[in-house]
Amino acid sequence: MRALTRSIPYAVALIGTAVTLAIAGAIESIVGDPRSAVLLSIVPVVLSATRSGRGPAIVAAIASVAGHNLLFIDPRGSLTIARPEDALSLVLLLFTALITGQLADSARRGARRAQDAEVARRSDELKTVLLRAVGHDLRTPLASIKASVSGLRQADGQYSAEDRAELLATVEEEADRLDRLVGNLLDLSRIEAGALRPAKEAEDIAELINGTVSRLSQTLGERSVTVTVPEGCPPVPCDYVQIAQALKNLLENAALHTPDGTPIAVRVIAGSVNVRIEVADSGPGVAPESRERIFHAFERGPSSRGTGLGLAIARGLVEAHGGRLWLTEATGACFAFTLPLSTTPQ
């Protein structure tokens, strides 16, 4: 199987060469001069070099020259070369094809090295930001847990039952916070590594939204959430857990930036090729200069209590489904994301 896979680029190079020779033959039949299409022989070489590398490009170059000799050099139908000038032309054609293929392969390798360098740079940048942000985000809940546990270890009678219950609640709350942080970091690492693979099934988007809102009742507090889904909205092919997580992050973001009692609206707009979901709040909104930056990992507002990961993860989850997530022009903050109705890549 591995040998078969390795041979595919060479087979493609030969097929491309055959197609090019057929086109050259058609051009000759129209123009009447075989030299008019000679430069077409370089096309499969360049394509093979840029897509598959040096080996298939060399095969394409040799096959192109051999085919050109067989079809367009007298005596036709034979690899025999009668005239020295034809032999020189074929040598020059082969040389040109090989040099062009080498240059195309070098360009491909250079582009790949640049891409790898950019990935490494982003990885190093992420690690730096990660260490800086996580150092604070881990230290704060750990300090609270340590203080609460130290208090609970004090001699009996120093704390009332109510005080002890409050300390235990603090431990539980901070442990949940740590659990969310670790989960977010794992999600972010999978997104950055491109390892997120949605397991798509046709889902009822209304049930997904209402279920997510219900599970967030404690986080949303006294905020009223209005869900609007049009009648006849088609099932959406998506990974239920991942899209519920993206929606959860958007709702938590809305709760972080609005006081109790304020409304949050979740609206679904069904189109012919995708479904658009909006999460809108009546908070202070986002400054124009921060509209794109807020989707970067660990980017937080000056008064935000979050980890700065929610929006970055939500965007990664949506993009893994072939959709996109953005901040719309609206009063307060209104985040919108789309999900394709087709399971084919967009």
C-alpha angles and dihedrals in degrees: 000000000000091000090050091051091050091051095054096083090052091050090049090050091053093046091049090050091050091051091049092050090050090053090047089052091052091050091050091051089055100039098030095222120098091202091066092076101034094109089059086076089074094057098078089044093056093044092049092048095049095045105032110012140242101322098059089041091057090048090050091049094051092043091049093052093045091048092047090052092047096048107029109024120081126276086046120208091034134085089223114117112211102182126052091221090058090051090051090049091052092048090050090047091051091046092049092048093049094048092046090048091049092051092048091049091049090051090050092050091047091052090049092049090050090050092049090048091051091050090049091048092051090046092052090046091050092049091051093049090042094055092046095048099037091049088065097035093052096042095055099056092037090054091050092048092048092049092049094047091047089053092050090053092059118110117288114269097034091096127041122230089257092052092049091050089051092051091049090050089053091052091050093047094049092045088054088050091053090047091053091048093051091046091050091049091051091049091048093050091052091048093048091048092049089237096128110115114178115218096216124205131162104271133188100240093201091056091047093052096043091047092051093048091049093052090051096052093115093049093046092050113176095350113121114230118202117197118197119187120168119238113260094025105167123237111271120225104229146122102269095208095047097047091044087054092050091049091046090054091051093048092047089050090053091049091050093057102040132063124239114281096035121120127250120194127204112192131183121204115189117209134177096262104021147010120242120209122193129195110193131179135180096234128123093286128220127297113248093242091055099047094104099025093064089072091062117102115266092009108144136174119245093260100030119130094195131099095248092241104094100083094041090052093045091053092047092050093049094046090050085062092052093257133109136231125209144155112255130213103263144121109281113355121320118181118191130189134179132216120196116240089212122075092215117099114271 
